[in-house]
Amino acid sequence: MIIDPSNISGTVNHVFFIITGVCVLLLVLITVLMISFVIKYHHKRNKNPKDIHGNLALEITWTVIPTILVMGMFYYGWIGYRLLRQSPADSMIVKATGQMWKWGFEYENGVKSDTLYVPVNKPIKMLLHSQDVIHSFFIPAFRVKHDVLPGNAESYLWFKASNVGKFDVFCSEYCGQQHSYMRTKVVSMPENEFQKWLATQTIASTTSDSVAQAIAASSTQPVQVESDAHLVLLAKKGCLVCHSTDGTPMTGPTLKQLFGTKQIVVVNEKDTTITVDDNYLRQSLVAPNAALVKGFPANMPSQQNVSTPEEIDALVDALKKL
């Protein structure tokens, strides 16, 4: 017996099966009628074609039947939507934050991770936030998806994982150049294992697979994650999605040996040469478009109201170490 990965997936699958069945039925019906009409009303059998004026029964039939089909599909779709919007009162709350181009998750005790860990058979209510542009939180296996709008604190969805396993999480709304890289995992585990995992995490959390991958992608040189804590911080904040650490320009300029260099930046639509110091690095984090490095797009999200002053200081120190 195959168990649906989540409590939502079976309902959504059922709706798709119904819609697919109706479409196949209509395809067969229309094809059969079309072929029969071609044969029956072929010009060899109908030398003198004549018009048909009005058929009340036929007109009622082709109005009523499609209406019933459409309303039926709407009803089953509404059942699934209503289920998705009515989260149980005992749901575990997890805050999901989307930014170009990564997902971040925060649990009720303050633990943060960029991989979503959940216990099986426990309702999970995802509070969805965007740090910059419109994203869309999508777990295909669970059949749950919801747009994540900047400034919209009421956006949420919920699900209950039925199986232990790892499942993909995507952004299904095009959000910029690195949109295809905005993916992570949801890991469902037994309740006791989840509580053990949660208890062993610190508020800063540990390095996850996706953080390690971002660090590795930012440089062609081998990196020891344990000894390069500054890289872990940069990866967790999404910096290494757009900036390399080996001198290679990406969506944004490289971070390698950036501190102390001279850069041409655009300020009020005018080119200005500046020296990268603590103040410039801090300004770039909280107001990245105020002095934009020439030749790069203005799509870096701000850390203002996202990172604490202590985290911003730590980011500045991390950038100086590169």
Rosetta blueprint (number, residue, H / E / L):
1 M L
2 I L
3 I L
4 D L
5 P L
6 S E
7 N L
8 I L
9 S H
10 G H
11 T H
12 V H
13 N H
14 H H
15 V H
16 F H
17 F H
18 I H
19 I H
20 T H
21 G H
22 V H
23 C H
24 V H
25 L H
26 L H
27 L H
28 V H
29 L H
30 I H
31 T H
32 V H
33 L H
34 M H
35 I H
36 S H
37 F H
38 V H
39 I H
40 K H
41 Y L
42 H L
43 H L
44 K L
45 R L
46 N L
47 K L
48 N L
49 P L
50 K L
51 D L
52 I L
53 H L
54 G L
55 N L
56 L H
57 A H
58 L H
59 E H
60 I H
61 T H
62 W H
63 T H
64 V H
65 I H
66 P H
67 T H
68 I H
69 L H
70 V H
71 M H
72 G H
73 M H
74 F H
75 Y H
76 Y H
77 G H
78 W H
79 I H
80 G H
81 Y H
82 R H
83 L H
84 L H
85 R H
86 Q L
87 S L
88 P L
89 A L
90 D L
91 S L
92 M E
93 I E
94 V E
95 K E
96 A E
97 T E
98 G E
99 Q E
100 M L
101 W L
102 K E
103 W E
104 G E
105 F E
106 E E
107 Y E
108 E L
109 N L
110 G L
111 V L
112 K E
113 S E
114 D L
115 T L
116 L E
117 Y E
118 V E
119 P E
120 V L
121 N L
122 K L
123 P L
124 I E
125 K E
126 M E
127 L E
128 L E
129 H E
130 S E
131 Q L
132 D L
133 V L
134 I L
135 H E
136 S E
137 F E
138 F E
139 I E
140 P H
141 A H
142 F H
143 R L
144 V E
145 K E
146 H E
147 D E
148 V E
149 L L
150 P E
151 G L
152 N L
153 A L
154 E L
155 S L
156 Y E
157 L E
158 W E
159 F E
160 K L
161 A E
162 S L
163 N L
164 V L
165 G E
166 K E
167 F E
168 D E
169 V E
170 F E
171 C E
172 S L
173 E L
174 Y L
175 C L
176 G L
177 Q L
178 Q L
179 H H
180 S H
181 Y H
182 M L
183 R E
184 T E
185 K E
186 V E
187 V E
188 S E
189 M E
190 P L
191 E H
192 N H
193 E H
194 F H
195 Q H
196 K H
197 W H
198 L H
199 A H
200 T H
201 Q L
202 T L
203 I L
204 A L
205 S L
206 T L
207 T L
208 S L
209 D H
210 S H
211 V H
212 A H
213 Q H
214 A H
215 I H
216 A H
217 A H
218 S L
219 S L
220 T L
221 Q L
222 P L
223 V L
224 Q L
225 V H
226 E H
227 S H
228 D L
229 A H
230 H H
231 L H
232 V H
233 L H
234 L H
235 A H
236 K H
237 K L
238 G L
239 C H
240 L H
241 V H
242 C L
243 H L
244 S L
245 T L
246 D L
247 G L
248 T L
249 P L
250 M L
251 T L
252 G L
253 P L
254 T L
255 L L
256 K L
257 Q L
258 L L
259 F L
260 G L
261 T L
262 K E
263 Q E
264 I E
265 V E
266 V E
267 V E
268 N L
269 E L
270 K E
271 D E
272 T E
273 T E
274 I E
275 T E
276 V L
277 D L
278 D H
279 N H
280 Y H
281 L H
282 R H
283 Q H
284 S H
285 L H
286 V H
287 A L
288 P L
289 N L
290 A L
291 A L
292 L E
293 V E
294 K L
295 G L
296 F L
297 P L
298 A L
299 N L
300 M L
301 P L
302 S L
303 Q L
304 Q L
305 N L
306 V L
307 S L
308 T L
309 P H
310 E H
311 E H
312 I H
313 D H
314 A H
315 L H
316 V H
317 D H
318 A H
319 L H
320 K H
321 K H
322 L L
